[in-house]
């Protein structure tokens, strides 16, 4: 006798009953209502207002972020700035720094990094580094991971061969693809518990040129193409111009770092920002400092936060732009108010208002 294929079960379960069965015994529920999910992607501030606005509020936590650019463009500087800023506001903030290239304690301290809350991985062995990072993130032991840099990591297959043995085709790309799959599990946090300790991983990468490309962008990055799908945010950095002092402006003391988001999964891509970074003492700025005041004032001007001739909240702050910078430098309270006003103007939905359309800010759209 023929039986009916794909027959429905005698007792049908509701989705609520299925959720109760699936989630029972689980440490964290895996089947939940959409309304119970945390509505906003958790963000970690970079310490640079225009960059935070361009990123949608800061680096995305529990997701991979990439900083890519040419040599000496400010990639590591942005990573150190992020660590130092968050250590300053959170006494428990701890970071893991993979020094595949080099770690100079005096340079990190110049940014304000507390090296007592910074764990350094002194290895460039790709397999060793990746296993360590997965273990640290999975066990929720650190708040941030920086890999500096991906191209400096060497696979065991490459390290064991001599220079005369010839080319090994893409051993790193295969390992990197596996690493990101394992990290996807390690980075997974509760969708309903905001207190589940987040982690913000940042991968520093470099540009390479593809051979034989006649049209389009010839640039690519080491590590294969699969990794790009795992990056939540891709930030391109470059040197915009030198900051020079002296009677003939021949002494280079810093540079303006230009930043552009190439990819952003939850905010507008192709946002631009810039910040002045000093790598030498100038009398006004110390080595490792960013001109965050100039950054905040420029954003406030772009958002029309000042009333008339540099008035803010009914108070006349200055009569000309250069004076405005100086006044804000001398008044931390005003600096904090401008930061808050800029954040409210860009993300009103986070402060009880409604989301607005694209605006032209210090972090502008291309």
Buried (B, 14 or more C-beta within 10 A) or exposed (E): EEEEEEEEEEEEEEEEEEBEEEBEEEEEBEEBEEEEEEEEBBBBBBBBBBBBBBBBBBBBBBBBBBBBBEEEBBBBBBBBBBBBBBBEEEEEBBBBBBBBEEBEEEBBBBBBBBBEBBBBBEBBBBBEBBEBBBEBBBEEEBBBBBBBBBBBBBBEBBEEEEEEEEEEEBBBBBBBBEBBEBBEEBBEBBBEEEEBBBBBBBBBBBBEEEEEEEEEEEBBBBBBEBBBEBBBBBBBBBBBEEBEBEEEEEEEBBBBBBBBBBBBEBBEBEBBBBBBBBBBEBEEBEBBBBBBBBBBBBBBBBBEBBEEEBEBEEEEBBEEEEEBBEBBBEBEEBBEBBBEBBBBBBBEEBEEEEEEEEBEBBBBBE
